[in-house]
Amino acid sequence: MRNKVEMDYNNLQSEDRYAEAQKKVKKLKGFYSHLMIYILVNIFIFVLNVKDLSPGESYFQLENFFTAFFWGIGLLFHGLSVFGGSIFFGKNWEEKKIKEFMEKEKSEKWE
């Protein structure tokens, strides 16, 4: 009977890990799709802007960069939402902080 319970528990853990991995892959795919569309649309806009330039006119005008800049900010935040946890806090940051607070509380009780 114990072996059956262990097998069920292991199956649940495996399914949970699979579901978690599936969520991560979906987030990554969403970000990379967003990045690809950003690049393609901005290339298209660049080509249109260059085509519309008058002879001797410079491409480097503020209005030619609005879309890339503001959409780029959105893309940055999307990237931070996908990769951000490990960039700012590192792996297992929450677990380490919880342990730190628990140890601090334990030491304060004995003093």
Backbone hydrogen bonds in HBPLUS format (Angstrom, degrees):
<---DONOR---> <-ACCEPTOR-->    atom                        ^
c    i                          cat <-CA-CA->   ^        H-A-AA   ^      H-
h    n   atom  resd res      DA  || num        DHA   H-A  angle D-A-AA Bond
n    s   type  num  typ     dist DA aas  dist angle  dist       angle   num
A0005-VAL N   A0001-MET O   3.16 MM   4  6.52 156.5  2.22 151.2 157.3     1
A0006-GLU N   A0002-ARG O   2.94 MM   4  6.23 161.7  1.97 154.1 159.1     2
A0007-MET N   A0003-ASN O   2.93 MM   4  6.13 153.9  2.00 144.7 152.0     3
A0008-ASP N   A0004-LYS O   2.91 MM   4  6.17 158.7  1.96 149.0 154.5     4
A0009-TYR N   A0005-VAL O   2.89 MM   4  6.11 161.0  1.93 151.0 156.4     5
A0010-ASN N   A0006-GLU O   2.85 MM   4  6.04 161.1  1.88 149.6 154.8     6
A0011-ASN N   A0007-MET O   2.87 MM   4  6.06 151.8  1.95 145.6 153.7     7
A0012-LEU N   A0008-ASP O   2.96 MM   4  6.23 156.9  2.01 148.5 154.3     8
A0013-GLN N   A0009-TYR O   2.95 MM   4  6.24 160.1  1.99 150.4 155.9     9
A0014-SER N   A0010-ASN O   2.87 MM   4  6.03 157.5  1.92 145.7 152.4    10
A0015-GLU N   A0011-ASN O   2.84 MM   4  6.07 156.1  1.90 149.6 156.1    11
A0016-ASP N   A0012-LEU O   2.86 MM   4  6.06 155.7  1.92 148.4 155.3    12
A0017-ARG N   A0013-GLN O   2.89 MM   4  6.11 161.5  1.92 150.9 155.8    13
A0018-TYR N   A0014-SER O   2.92 MM   4  6.08 153.4  1.99 143.0 150.8    14
A0019-ALA N   A0015-GLU O   2.89 MM   4  6.09 161.6  1.92 148.5 153.1    15
A0020-GLU N   A0016-ASP O   2.90 MM   4  6.11 157.6  1.95 148.5 154.9    16
A0021-ALA N   A0017-ARG O   2.89 MM   4  6.07 159.3  1.93 147.0 152.7    17
A0022-GLN N   A0018-TYR O   2.82 MM   4  6.02 152.5  1.90 147.7 156.1    18
A0023-LYS N   A0019-ALA O   2.99 MM   4  6.27 150.3  2.08 144.1 151.2    19
A0024-LYS N   A0020-GLU O   3.08 MM   4  6.40 159.0  2.12 148.6 153.8    20
A0025-VAL N   A0021-ALA O   2.95 MM   4  6.20 160.5  1.99 151.7 156.7    21
A0026-LYS N   A0022-GLN O   2.99 MM   4  6.17 154.5  2.06 144.9 151.9    22
A0027-LYS N   A0023-LYS O   2.97 MM   4  6.26 155.0  2.04 149.5 155.9    23
A0028-LEU N   A0024-LYS O   2.93 MM   4  6.20 162.0  1.96 151.5 156.4    24
A0029-LYS N   A0025-VAL O   2.86 MM   4  6.03 162.3  1.89 149.9 155.0    25
A0030-GLY N   A0026-LYS O   2.96 MM   4  6.12 155.5  2.02 143.6 150.3    26
A0031-PHE N   A0027-LYS O   2.97 MM   4  6.26 156.7  2.02 149.1 155.1    27
A0032-TYR N   A0028-LEU O   2.89 MM   4  6.16 170.2  1.90 159.1 161.2    28
A0033-SER N   A0029-LYS O   2.91 MM   4  6.01 151.2  1.99 146.4 154.4    29
A0034-HIS N   A0030-GLY O   2.99 MM   4  6.13 158.3  2.04 143.4 149.6    30
A0035-LEU N   A0031-PHE O   2.85 MM   4  6.14 158.7  1.90 152.7 158.7    31
A0036-MET N   A0032-TYR O   2.95 MM   4  6.08 157.4  2.00 141.7 147.6    32
A0037-ILE N   A0033-SER O   2.97 MM   4  6.20 164.8  2.00 154.0 157.5    33
A0038-TYR N   A0034-HIS O   2.91 MM   4  6.08 157.7  1.96 148.8 155.7    34
A0039-ILE N   A0035-LEU O   2.98 MM   4  6.24 161.7  2.02 151.3 155.2    35
A0040-LEU N   A0036-MET O   2.97 MM   4  6.21 170.3  1.98 154.0 156.6    36
A0041-VAL N   A0037-ILE O   2.89 MM   4  5.94 171.3  1.89 155.5 158.3    37
A0042-ASN N   A0038-TYR O   3.03 MM   4  6.07 159.6  2.07 145.2 151.3    38
A0043-ILE N   A0039-ILE O   2.94 MM   4  6.13 147.3  2.05 147.1 156.1    39
A0044-PHE N   A0040-LEU O   3.01 MM   4  6.24 159.8  2.05 148.1 153.6    40
A0045-ILE N   A0041-VAL O   2.89 MM   4  6.18 160.4  1.92 151.1 156.4    41
A0046-PHE N   A0042-ASN O   2.90 MM   4  5.98 153.8  1.97 138.9 146.4    42
A0047-VAL N   A0043-ILE O   2.94 MM   4  6.22 161.4  1.97 153.0 156.9    43
A0048-LEU N   A0044-PHE O   3.00 MM   4  6.30 164.1  2.03 152.3 156.4    44
A0049-ASN N   A0045-ILE O   2.88 MM   4  6.07 160.2  1.92 150.9 156.6    45
A0050-VAL N   A0046-PHE O   2.90 MM   4  6.11 159.3  1.94 153.7 159.1    46
A0051-LYS N   A0047-VAL O   2.96 MM   4  6.08 155.9  2.01 147.7 154.6    47
A0052-ASP N   A0048-LEU O   3.10 MM   4  6.30 140.3  2.26 141.2 151.0    48
A0053-LEU N   A0050-VAL O   3.27 MM   3  5.35 163.2  2.30 104.3 109.2    49
A0057-GLU N   A0054-SER O   2.97 MM   3  5.32 164.4  1.99 134.8 136.6    50
A0061-GLN N   A0059-TYR O   2.75 MM   2  5.77 127.8  2.02 116.1  99.7    51
A0064-ASN N   A0061-GLN O   3.01 MM   3  5.65 149.7  2.11 119.0 127.7    52
A0065-PHE N   A0062-LEU O   3.04 MM   3  5.69 167.3  2.05 122.6 126.6    53
A0069-PHE N   A0065-PHE O   2.93 MM   4  5.94 159.8  1.97 152.9 159.1    54
A0070-PHE N   A0066-PHE O   2.95 MM   4  6.07 171.7  1.96 163.6 163.3    55
A0071-TRP N   A0067-THR O   2.95 MM   4  5.72 157.2  2.00 147.3 154.8    56
A0072-GLY N   A0068-ALA O   2.90 MM   4  5.57 137.5  2.08 125.6 137.9    57
A0073-ILE N   A0069-PHE O   3.02 MM   4  6.39 140.2  2.18 142.8 152.5    58
A0074-GLY N   A0070-PHE O   3.24 MM   4  6.61 158.4  2.29 142.6 147.3    59
A0075-LEU N   A0071-TRP O   2.83 MM   4  6.15 153.2  1.90 148.9 157.2    60
A0076-LEU N   A0072-GLY O   2.82 MM   4  6.02 149.2  1.92 143.3 151.7    61
A0077-PHE N   A0073-ILE O   3.04 MM   4  6.40 160.4  2.08 152.3 156.1    62
A0078-HIS N   A0074-GLY O   2.96 MM   4  6.21 150.8  2.04 144.3 153.2    63
A0079-GLY N   A0075-LEU O   2.85 MM   4  6.11 159.1  1.89 148.9 154.5    64
A0080-LEU N   A0076-LEU O   2.86 MM   4  6.19 153.9  1.93 149.0 156.7    65
A0081-SER N   A0077-PHE O   2.94 MM   4  6.14 145.8  2.06 141.4 150.3    66
A0082-VAL N   A0078-HIS O   3.13 MM   4  6.44 137.7  2.31 141.9 153.0    67
A0082-VAL N   A0079-GLY O   3.13 MM   3  5.12 128.3  2.41  94.1 107.7    68
A0083-PHE N   A0079-GLY O   2.74 MM   4  5.87 176.1  1.74 163.2 164.5    69
A0084-GLY N   A0080-LEU O   2.55 MM   4  4.03 131.4  1.78 115.9 127.1    70
A0087-ILE N   A0084-GLY O   3.03 MM   3  4.98 126.5  2.33  96.4 111.5    71
A0088-PHE N   A0084-GLY O   3.16 MM   4  6.28 167.2  2.18 168.7 165.5    72
A0089-PHE N   A0085-GLY O   3.21 MM   4  5.90 153.1  2.29 138.2 145.8    73
A0096-LYS N   A0092-ASN O   3.03 MM   4  6.25 163.7  2.06 155.8 159.9    74
A0097-LYS N   A0093-TRP O   2.99 MM   4  6.22 158.9  2.04 152.1 157.8    75
A0098-ILE N   A0094-GLU O   2.94 MM   4  6.18 160.4  1.98 153.8 159.0    76
A0099-LYS N   A0095-GLU O   3.02 MM   4  6.25 166.1  2.04 152.0 155.3    77
A0100-GLU N   A0096-LYS O   2.90 MM   4  6.10 154.4  1.97 144.9 152.7    78
A0101-PHE N   A0097-LYS O   2.93 MM   4  6.20 162.6  1.96 154.4 157.5    79
A0102-MET N   A0098-ILE O   2.92 MM   4  6.13 155.5  1.98 150.2 157.7    80
A0103-GLU N   A0099-LYS O   2.88 MM   4  6.06 159.3  1.92 151.6 156.7    81
A0104-LYS N   A0100-GLU O   2.98 MM   4  6.17 156.9  2.04 147.1 153.7    82
A0105-GLU N   A0101-PHE O   2.92 MM   4  6.10 158.9  1.96 145.7 151.3    83
A0106-LYS N   A0102-MET O   2.89 MM   4  6.05 156.0  1.95 145.3 152.5    84
A0107-SER N   A0103-GLU O   2.94 MM   4  6.14 158.2  1.99 148.7 153.8    85
A0108-GLU N   A0104-LYS O   3.05 MM   4  6.22 147.8  2.15 144.2 152.8    86
A0109-LYS N   A0105-GLU O   3.14 MM   4  6.34 144.4  2.27 145.3 153.4    87
